[in-house]
Amino acid sequence: MIKNNIWRAIINYFFILLIFLAILQFYFFYYLNLGWALLTSFIFALGLGWILFKQVISPLKKMNMVTKAIGQGNLNQELPFYGQKEISQLAQNINDLVRQQKKVLAQITAEKNRIQTILNSMMEGVIALDKQGNILLLNSAVENFLGIAQEAYLGKNILSLIRNYDLERAVKRVLKSEKPITQELQLIYPEPSFYYLKATPLKNQEQEKEGIVILLRNITKEKRLDQMRTEFVANISHELRTPLTSISGFLETLRDGAIDDPAATHRILEIMSKETGRLAKLINDLLHLSKIEERRVVHRWQLVQLKEIINQVAAMFQPQAQQKSLSLTVEMPVELPCVSGDPDLLAQVLTNLVDNAIKYTPPDGHVLIRATTDKDNVQVEVKDTGIGIPPEDLPRVFERFYRVEKARARELGGIGVGLAIVKHIIKAHGGSIKAESIPHQGSAFKVTLPTEKIETEE
């Protein structure tokens, strides 16, 4: 092809030279004057110039405009084919190059979207930084952890997103040492939380340092479980040790001769029986909670008249309320819809709530059991005028083994499983429970259960 182009150029130059020699021939041998010679040359030059413009300059200008647009990112341009074979071939090559670039760009965009989708589906947070610590990328998990929008922080320094001394030190260490590090990170904003952090150097194909990739895994739940486990061990140890110590001490007293005193023996045995009952209740509560959480409780589903359960529980706790000089009252409509559930478990819910209300309400206080209904639900509220719950403790009252006032709870015989049992029972019945409280004014626990419509035969 190159040889053909060379021969075509030689032929073109030959014809131009031939025309030039013909003009000279007319000028010297036919006595063509200079003016006519110049005019003839100008006409031929004009024709050659027009051909050159049409076949070379105009296509090149068009190519220049198109390639400039392509360079600015507009890949939708395409060059037409021209009469000149070499120009058409060049236009074809440029068009092929643009198509190839569009194909590569589409592949890169698809790959980028695929990677972004994978990152956004991860439970862990991912943050990519450049060498200056500026954010290149972050995924949806980070947005959820920190309550921010990705677009607002791209290009900004990581410390504008997370102001934390341990994080700043970790970033500097990785940039300096170029070695990955792992550590725990505690953040205060937007709420106290714990994270497992892994920072890894980000390198290019030449193994040159380009930045850092930070992986964040939220371990707040694990930390809370560890804390609950520690508290549980401490609570159970105390709850078991106290009655066992008492029983052991009274056994020593009996062995030392008190058994010969009938009155003392009777009093000691009553105390030992009470402590034994306390131990049995503790173990039964723990076993019951474990069964409910593992869904090993066999429910006796049936239509339940909550009105009967409320009256029974109120009657059961009246003596205890009177003993503390408390008023225990019930408010509910004459007709209360039935709910579908296990009557024993629903009675346990109400028993636990009323028991807590009486325990934590000082003398001359008031405990109210109120039932209301709407179209689809029945709501039972247990409200007291007790010591209340601090706002910071309110979200955690339904956690296992969580106690607001540990010393007072131990004094009253609680280990922090009653409300956890209530929550799981209500959840199993398709309902919900929420707590409201004002410190030193009282608390209200509201249980909502779906009603069961009874179809009557006409």
C-alpha positions as CSV (number, residue, x, y, z in Angstrom):
1,M,0.0,0.0,0.0
2,I,2.9,2.3,0.8
3,K,4.4,1.6,-2.7
4,N,1.1,2.5,-4.3
5,N,1.0,5.8,-2.5
6,I,4.6,6.6,-3.6
7,W,3.8,5.9,-7.2
8,R,0.7,8.0,-7.1
9,A,2.6,10.9,-5.7
10,I,5.3,10.5,-8.5
11,I,2.6,10.5,-11.2
12,N,1.0,13.6,-9.7
13,Y,4.3,15.4,-9.6
14,F,5.0,14.2,-13.2
15,F,1.8,15.7,-14.5
16,I,2.5,19.0,-12.8
17,L,6.0,19.1,-14.3
18,L,4.5,18.2,-17.7
19,I,2.1,21.2,-17.5
20,F,4.9,23.5,-16.5
21,L,7.0,22.4,-19.4
22,A,4.1,22.8,-21.8
23,I,3.7,26.4,-20.7
24,L,7.4,27.0,-21.2
25,Q,7.1,25.4,-24.7
26,F,4.4,27.9,-25.6
27,Y,6.3,30.7,-24.1
28,F,9.6,30.1,-26.0
29,F,8.5,28.5,-29.3
30,Y,5.2,30.1,-29.9
31,Y,6.1,33.5,-28.6
32,L,3.4,33.5,-25.9
33,N,3.8,36.8,-24.1
34,L,4.5,37.0,-20.3
35,G,1.0,38.1,-19.4
36,W,-0.6,35.2,-21.1
37,A,1.9,32.9,-19.5
38,L,1.2,34.2,-16.0
39,L,-2.6,34.1,-16.7
40,T,-2.4,30.5,-17.9
41,S,-0.2,29.6,-14.8
42,F,-2.7,31.3,-12.5
43,I,-5.6,29.4,-13.9
44,F,-3.8,26.1,-13.5
45,A,-2.7,27.1,-10.0
46,L,-6.2,28.0,-9.1
47,G,-7.5,24.7,-10.3
48,L,-4.8,22.8,-8.5
49,G,-5.5,24.9,-5.3
50,W,-9.2,24.1,-5.5
51,I,-8.5,20.4,-5.9
52,L,-6.0,20.6,-3.0
53,F,-8.5,22.4,-0.8
54,K,-11.3,20.1,-1.6
55,Q,-9.4,16.8,-1.2
56,V,-6.9,17.7,1.5
57,I,-7.4,20.9,3.4
58,S,-11.1,20.8,4.0
59,P,-11.1,17.1,5.3
60,L,-8.1,18.0,7.5
61,K,-10.0,21.0,9.0
62,K,-13.0,18.7,9.6
63,M,-10.7,16.1,11.2
64,N,-9.1,18.8,13.4
65,M,-12.5,19.9,14.7
66,V,-13.7,16.3,15.4
67,T,-10.5,15.2,17.1
68,K,-10.6,18.3,19.3
69,A,-14.1,17.4,20.4
70,I,-13.0,13.8,21.0
71,G,-10.1,15.1,23.1
72,Q,-12.7,17.0,25.2
73,G,-14.6,13.8,25.9
74,N,-17.2,13.9,23.2
75,L,-17.0,10.3,21.8
76,N,-20.2,10.6,19.7
77,Q,-18.4,12.3,16.8
78,E,-17.7,10.4,13.6
79,L,-15.8,11.4,10.4
80,P,-17.4,10.9,6.9
81,F,-15.4,9.2,4.1
82,Y,-13.7,11.4,1.5
83,G,-12.8,10.9,-2.1
84,Q,-9.1,10.9,-1.4
85,K,-8.2,7.3,-0.4
86,E,-5.5,8.3,2.1
87,I,-7.8,10.9,3.8
88,S,-10.6,8.3,3.9
89,Q,-8.3,5.8,5.4
90,L,-7.2,8.2,8.1
91,A,-10.9,9.1,8.8
92,Q,-11.6,5.3,9.0
93,N,-8.8,4.8,11.5
94,I,-9.9,7.7,13.7
95,N,-13.5,6.4,13.7
96,D,-12.2,2.9,14.6
97,L,-10.1,4.5,17.4
98,V,-13.2,6.4,18.8
99,R,-15.3,3.2,18.7
100,Q,-12.6,1.4,20.5
101,Q,-12.4,4.1,23.1
102,K,-16.1,4.1,23.6
103,K,-16.1,0.3,24.1
104,V,-13.2,0.6,26.6
105,L,-14.9,3.4,28.4
106,A,-18.2,1.4,28.6
107,Q,-16.2,-1.5,30.0
108,I,-14.5,0.7,32.6
109,T,-17.8,2.3,33.6
110,A,-19.5,-1.1,33.9
111,E,-16.6,-2.4,36.0
112,K,-16.7,0.7,38.2
113,N,-20.4,0.3,38.7
114,R,-19.9,-3.4,39.5
115,I,-17.2,-2.6,42.1
116,Q,-19.4,0.2,43.6
117,T,-22.3,-2.2,43.9
118,I,-20.1,-4.7,45.6
119,L,-18.8,-2.1,48.0
120,N,-22.3,-0.8,48.7
121,S,-23.5,-4.3,49.5
122,M,-20.8,-4.8,52.1
123,M,-21.6,-4.6,55.8
124,E,-18.2,-3.1,56.5
125,G,-17.3,0.5,55.8
126,V,-14.7,1.2,53.1
127,I,-12.8,4.5,52.7
128,A,-10.1,5.1,50.1
129,L,-7.7,8.0,50.7
130,D,-4.9,9.6,48.6
131,K,-1.4,10.4,50.0
132,Q,-2.6,13.6,51.6
133,G,-5.4,11.8,53.4
134,N,-8.2,13.2,51.1
135,I,-11.2,11.0,50.5
136,L,-11.3,9.3,47.1
137,L,-14.2,6.9,47.8
138,L,-16.5,5.7,50.5
139,N,-19.3,3.2,50.5
140,S,-22.9,3.1,51.7
141,A,-21.9,1.4,55.0
142,V,-19.8,4.5,56.0
143,E,-22.7,6.7,55.1
144,N,-25.0,4.7,57.4
145,F,-22.4,4.5,60.2
146,L,-21.8,8.3,60.2
147,G,-25.0,9.6,58.9
148,I,-23.4,11.5,56.0
149,A,-23.7,11.8,52.2
150,Q,-20.7,10.6,50.1
151,E,-20.9,13.6,47.7
152,A,-20.4,16.1,50.5
153,Y,-17.0,14.6,51.6
154,L,-15.3,13.4,48.3
155,G,-12.0,15.3,48.0
156,K,-12.0,16.4,51.6
157,N,-9.6,15.3,54.3
158,I,-10.6,12.3,56.4
159,L,-10.4,14.4,59.6
160,S,-13.2,16.6,58.3
161,L,-15.3,13.4,58.3
162,I,-14.0,11.6,61.4
163,R,-12.3,13.8,64.0
164,N,-10.4,11.1,66.0
165,Y,-6.9,11.1,67.3
166,D,-6.4,7.3,67.0
167,L,-7.6,7.4,63.3
168,E,-5.3,10.3,62.5
169,R,-2.3,8.5,64.1
170,A,-3.2,5.3,62.2
171,V,-3.3,7.1,58.8
172,K,0.0,8.7,59.5
173,R,1.6,5.4,60.5
174,V,0.4,3.6,57.4
175,L,1.6,6.4,55.1
176,K,5.0,6.4,56.7
177,S,5.6,2.6,57.2
178,E,3.6,1.4,54.2
179,K,2.5,-1.6,56.3
180,P,-1.1,-2.5,57.2
181,I,-2.3,-2.0,60.7
182,T,-5.4,-3.1,62.7
183,Q,-6.8,-1.7,65.9
184,E,-10.1,-0.8,67.7
185,L,-11.5,2.6,67.2
186,Q,-14.1,4.3,69.4
187,L,-16.2,7.2,67.9
188,I,-18.4,9.5,69.8
189,Y,-20.4,11.1,66.9
190,P,-23.1,10.6,65.8
191,E,-23.5,8.2,68.7
192,P,-21.0,6.3,70.8
193,S,-19.8,3.3,68.9
194,F,-16.9,0.9,68.5
195,Y,-15.2,-0.2,65.2
196,Y,-12.6,-2.7,64.1
197,L,-10.2,-0.7,61.9
198,K,-7.9,-2.1,59.3
199,A,-5.8,0.3,57.3
200,T,-3.8,-1.0,54.2
201,P,-1.5,0.9,51.8
202,L,-2.9,1.6,48.4
203,K,-0.3,1.0,45.6
204,N,-0.3,1.3,41.8
205,Q,1.1,-1.3,39.3
206,E,4.6,0.0,39.9
207,Q,4.2,-0.6,43.6
208,E,4.3,3.1,44.3
209,K,2.4,4.5,47.2
210,E,-0.9,6.2,46.2
211,G,-2.9,6.3,49.4
212,I,-4.7,4.1,52.0
213,V,-7.8,1.8,52.1
214,I,-9.5,1.8,55.4
215,L,-11.9,-1.0,56.4
216,L,-14.4,-0.3,59.3
217,R,-16.4,-3.0,60.9
218,N,-19.0,-2.0,63.5
219,I,-18.4,-4.0,66.7
220,T,-20.7,-2.0,68.9
221,K,-23.1,-4.9,69.4
222,E,-20.2,-7.3,70.2
223,K,-18.9,-4.8,72.8
224,R,-22.3,-4.5,74.4
225,L,-22.7,-8.2,74.5
226,D,-19.3,-8.5,76.2
227,Q,-20.3,-5.9,78.6
228,M,-23.6,-7.6,79.2
229,R,-21.8,-10.9,79.6
230,T,-19.5,-9.4,82.2
231,E,-22.4,-7.8,84.0
232,F,-24.3,-11.1,83.9
233,V,-21.4,-13.0,85.4
234,A,-21.1,-10.4,88.2
235,N,-24.8,-10.2,88.8
236,I,-25.3,-14.0,88.8
237,S,-22.3,-14.4,91.1
238,H,-23.7,-11.9,93.5
239,E,-27.3,-13.3,93.3
240,L,-26.1,-16.9,93.8
241,R,-23.5,-16.0,96.5
242,T,-25.9,-13.9,98.7
243,P,-28.5,-16.7,99.4
244,L,-25.9,-19.4,99.4
245,T,-23.8,-17.5,102.0
246,S,-27.0,-16.9,104.0
247,I,-28.0,-20.6,103.8
248,S,-24.4,-21.7,104.7
249,G,-24.3,-19.4,107.6
250,F,-27.6,-20.6,109.0
251,L,-26.5,-24.2,108.6
252,E,-23.5,-23.5,110.7
253,T,-25.7,-21.9,113.3
254,L,-27.9,-25.0,113.4
255,R,-24.9,-27.3,113.7
256,D,-23.5,-25.1,116.5
257,G,-26.5,-25.9,118.7
258,A,-29.3,-23.7,117.5
259,I,-31.2,-26.8,116.4
260,D,-32.0,-27.5,120.0
261,D,-34.0,-24.3,120.2
262,P,-37.3,-24.9,118.4
263,A,-38.2,-21.2,118.0
264,A,-34.8,-20.3,116.5
265,T,-34.8,-23.4,114.3
266,H,-38.2,-22.5,112.9
267,R,-37.1,-18.9,112.2
268,I,-33.9,-20.1,110.5
269,L,-35.7,-22.7,108.4
270,E,-38.1,-20.0,107.2
271,I,-35.2,-17.8,106.2
272,M,-33.5,-20.7,104.4
273,S,-36.8,-21.5,102.6
274,K,-37.1,-17.9,101.5
275,E,-33.5,-17.9,100.2
276,T,-34.0,-21.2,98.5
277,G,-37.1,-19.9,96.8
278,R,-35.1,-16.8,95.7
279,L,-32.5,-19.1,94.1
280,A,-35.2,-21.2,92.4
281,K,-36.9,-18.1,91.0
282,L,-33.5,-16.8,89.7
283,I,-32.8,-20.1,87.9
284,N,-36.3,-20.4,86.6
285,D,-36.2,-16.9,85.1
286,L,-32.9,-17.6,83.4
287,L,-34.2,-20.9,82.0
288,H,-37.4,-19.3,80.8
289,L,-35.6,-16.5,79.1
290,S,-33.3,-18.9,77.4
291,K,-36.3,-21.0,76.1
292,I,-38.1,-17.9,74.8
293,E,-35.0,-16.6,73.0
294,E,-34.4,-20.0,71.4
295,R,-38.1,-20.4,70.6
296,R,-38.3,-23.6,72.6
297,V,-41.5,-22.5,74.4
298,V,-44.6,-24.3,73.3
299,H,-47.4,-21.7,72.9
300,R,-51.0,-22.6,73.8
301,W,-52.5,-20.3,71.1
302,Q,-56.2,-19.5,71.7
303,L,-58.5,-16.5,71.9
304,V,-57.6,-14.6,75.1
305,Q,-59.9,-12.3,77.1
306,L,-57.4,-9.6,78.3
307,K,-60.0,-8.2,80.6
308,E,-60.0,-11.4,82.7
309,I,-56.2,-11.4,82.8
310,I,-56.0,-7.8,83.9
311,N,-58.5,-8.3,86.7
312,Q,-56.7,-11.4,87.9
313,V,-53.3,-9.7,88.0
314,A,-54.8,-6.6,89.7
315,A,-56.4,-8.8,92.4
316,M,-53.2,-10.7,92.9
317,F,-51.1,-7.6,93.5
318,Q,-53.7,-5.7,95.7
319,P,-52.3,-7.0,99.0
320,Q,-48.7,-6.1,98.0
321,A,-49.8,-2.6,96.9
322,Q,-51.7,-2.1,100.2
323,Q,-48.7,-3.3,102.2
324,K,-46.7,-0.4,100.6
325,S,-49.6,2.1,100.9
326,L,-50.0,2.2,97.1
327,S,-53.2,2.6,95.2
328,L,-53.6,0.1,92.4
329,T,-56.4,0.9,90.0
330,V,-57.7,-0.5,86.7
331,E,-59.3,1.5,83.8
332,M,-60.7,-0.3,80.8
333,P,-63.8,-0.3,78.6
334,V,-66.7,-2.6,79.3
335,E,-66.0,-4.5,76.1
336,L,-62.4,-5.3,75.2
337,P,-61.7,-7.3,72.0
338,C,-60.0,-10.7,72.2
339,V,-56.4,-11.3,71.2
340,S,-54.8,-14.5,69.9
341,G,-52.1,-15.7,72.2
342,D,-51.0,-17.8,75.1
343,P,-52.9,-16.7,78.2
344,D,-50.2,-17.8,80.6
345,L,-47.5,-15.9,78.8
346,L,-49.7,-12.8,78.5
347,A,-50.4,-13.0,82.2
348,Q,-46.7,-13.2,82.8
349,V,-46.2,-10.0,80.8
350,L,-48.7,-8.1,82.9
351,T,-47.4,-9.7,86.1
352,N,-43.8,-8.6,85.4
353,L,-44.9,-5.0,84.6
354,V,-47.1,-4.6,87.6
355,D,-44.5,-6.2,89.9
356,N,-41.9,-3.7,88.7
357,A,-44.3,-0.8,89.1
358,I,-45.0,-1.7,92.7
359,K,-41.3,-2.4,93.5
360,Y,-40.1,1.0,92.2
361,T,-42.9,3.2,93.5
362,P,-42.4,4.7,96.9
363,P,-45.2,4.6,99.5
364,D,-48.4,6.7,98.9
365,G,-47.8,6.4,95.2
366,H,-50.1,5.2,92.5
367,V,-50.1,2.3,90.0
368,L,-52.5,2.3,87.1
369,I,-53.4,-0.5,84.7
370,R,-55.2,1.0,81.7
371,A,-56.6,-0.8,78.6
372,T,-57.7,0.9,75.4
373,T,-58.7,-0.3,72.0
374,D,-58.8,0.9,68.4
375,K,-59.9,-0.7,65.2
376,D,-57.0,-3.2,65.0
377,N,-55.2,-3.2,68.3
378,V,-55.5,-3.4,72.0
379,Q,-53.1,-1.3,74.1
380,V,-52.4,-2.2,77.8
381,E,-50.5,0.4,79.8
382,V,-49.0,0.0,83.2
383,K,-48.2,3.4,84.6
384,D,-46.7,4.4,88.0
385,T,-45.6,7.4,90.0
386,G,-42.3,5.8,90.9
387,I,-38.6,6.8,90.7
388,G,-38.6,6.9,86.9
389,I,-35.8,5.9,84.5
390,P,-33.0,8.3,83.3
391,P,-33.2,9.1,79.6
392,E,-29.8,7.6,78.9
393,D,-31.0,4.2,80.3
394,L,-34.4,4.2,78.7
395,P,-33.3,2.6,75.3
396,R,-31.6,-0.3,77.1
397,V,-34.3,-1.3,79.7
398,F,-35.4,-4.3,77.5
399,E,-31.8,-5.7,77.3
400,R,-31.0,-8.9,79.1
401,F,-29.4,-8.4,82.6
402,Y,-29.6,-4.6,82.2
403,R,-30.5,-2.8,85.4
404,V,-30.8,0.9,85.9
405,E,-29.9,1.0,89.6
406,K,-27.9,-2.1,90.3
407,A,-27.7,-1.7,94.0
408,R,-31.5,-1.0,94.3
409,A,-32.3,-3.8,91.9
410,R,-30.3,-6.3,94.0
411,E,-32.0,-5.1,97.1
412,L,-35.4,-5.7,95.5
413,G,-34.3,-9.1,94.1
414,G,-34.0,-8.3,90.4
415,I,-31.4,-9.5,88.0
416,G,-32.6,-7.6,84.9
417,V,-34.4,-10.4,82.9
418,G,-38.0,-9.5,83.6
419,L,-38.4,-6.9,80.9
420,A,-36.3,-9.0,78.4
421,I,-38.8,-11.8,78.9
422,V,-41.7,-9.3,78.4
423,K,-40.2,-8.0,75.2
424,H,-39.7,-11.5,73.7
425,I,-43.2,-12.7,74.7
426,I,-44.8,-9.6,73.1
427,K,-42.7,-10.0,70.0
428,A,-43.8,-13.6,69.7
429,H,-47.4,-12.4,69.8
430,G,-46.9,-10.0,66.9
431,G,-47.1,-6.9,69.1
432,S,-44.8,-4.2,70.4
433,I,-43.8,-2.6,73.7
434,K,-42.4,0.8,74.5
435,A,-41.3,2.6,77.6
436,E,-41.8,6.2,78.6
437,S,-40.4,7.8,81.7
438,I,-39.6,11.0,83.5
439,P,-37.1,10.7,86.4
440,H,-38.7,11.1,89.9
441,Q,-42.1,11.4,88.3
442,G,-42.8,7.8,87.1
443,S,-42.8,5.4,84.1
444,A,-45.3,4.0,81.7
445,F,-44.9,0.7,79.8
446,K,-47.3,0.4,76.8
447,V,-48.0,-3.0,75.2
448,T,-49.8,-3.1,71.9
449,L,-51.3,-6.4,70.6
450,P,-53.3,-7.1,67.4
451,T,-56.9,-7.9,68.0
452,E,-58.5,-11.2,66.8
453,K,-61.8,-10.7,65.0
454,I,-64.4,-13.2,65.9
455,E,-66.8,-14.2,63.1
456,T,-70.4,-14.8,64.2
457,E,-72.7,-17.1,62.4
458,E,-75.8,-15.4,61.0
